[in-house]
Amino acid sequence: MFGEKGYLEMCEHILKNGNVKSDRTNTGTYSVFGQQMRFSLQEGFPLLTTKRVPFRLIASELIWFIKGDTNIRYLLRNNNNIWNEWAFKKWVESDEYQGPDMTDFGNRSQTDQVFNEQYQKEMAYFKQRILEDDVFAENYGDLGSVYGKQWRQWKTSQGETIDQLKQVIEAIKTNPDSRRHIVTAWNPEDVPSNMALPPCHTMFQFYVADGKLSCQLYQRSGDVFLGVPFNIASYALLTHLVAHECNLEVGDFIHTLGDAHLYSNHITQIKTQLEREPYEFPTLKISESLSSIFDIEMDDITIENYRSHPPIKAPVAV
């Protein structure tokens, strides 16, 4: 399946053929196993156009990963709230929390007006504490050994650390034909005990041919309506940034999904999206002054000529 039409075809396939399954969030899903999409990065940057996708949130999250950071304080400083619910859940389930019951806050806040007002008040207080209180941020803002930690500081059994991202970039520069340009975030030791959310995008591999860098992502679990559009753009951006550092052109981004699912409370939203015709993809610009991916800041990347349909809101399953 190719491009945005491939994404929409996958959504239609899940709606028609998905298995009804329970899930960790008790929301319920329509699920299929084993899907793949391919995006030619030469033909534009794959930021979906059938609904507006917030590029700045995607970029700041990726920079957070690249920096090896795992605390949401950096994200909040960049007005990025996409990881808040997992950190917030950690706080409201702690003995320190003394506020109103926030059980099932991810779903109830969308439908119960009184609860929603309480939720918004508690979340605002939580975010303020993260930004202003170092001890509170350390205790409740850190999400454990999530993506940034595994990419940049993988712990070995000997107590050493491996900077996977740095190593793979060096390998692309020195041995581009290697079949080992792989970064993994799935650490079996950390999954059960030290991660707020076990990695959904578990590993990615780079491939160099004809002076072009391609990337394939394997994602064990994909929230097709909310999460997957972010994942597509995030790994396309990562491919561009690595190619830029390695003096390569971009090739393809291939997105392979294990459990590809639509949550039962996203069905109306995805049907609305499926009624829309895609526009052409926008263009990504990277500052010529950026020499290292590890020095990147938000001002180094911009999206040009992004035309899209309006955004479509949906609840996050936590």
Number of C-alpha atoms within 10 A of each C-alpha: 16 14 19 23 16 15 24 22 15 20 23 15 14 21 18 10 12 18 14 15 15 13 11 8 14 12 14 17 23 20 25 21 14 13 17 18 20 18 23 17 23 12 14 14 23 25 29 26 23 23 21 16 21 14 17 16 17 21 21 21 24 20 22 19 18 21 17 21 24 20 22 27 24 18 20 18 12 14 12 18 15 14 16 18 16 18 22 19 18 16 18 21 13 11 7 8 11 10 10 11 13 18 11 13 20 18 18 16 18 14 10 12 11 10 17 18 12 18 21 12 11 17 16 12 11 20 20 14 17 25 16 11 11 12 11 15 20 14 14 21 27 21 23 21 27 25 28 23 23 26 25 22 18 20 17 9 7 6 7 9 14 15 16 20 23 15 15 20 20 15 16 21 15 11 14 20 14 13 11 14 22 19 21 19 24 20 18 9 9 16 17 11 11 14 16 18 15 20 20 20 23 17 17 19 17 25 19 22 12 8 13 16 25 24 22 22 24 18 22 18 21 21 21 24 21 21 13 20 23 23 22 23 22 22 22 28 24 17 22 25 22 22 24 20 16 22 13 20 19 22 24 20 26 23 23 21 23 18 19 26 27 24 25 13 16 19 17 10 14 22 13 12 21 17 10 14 13 19 14 17 21 19 17 19 13 16 12 9 7 16 13 12 20 15 11 17 13 11 8 13 17 14 14 11 10 18 17 20 16 12 13 16 10 16 15 17 19 15
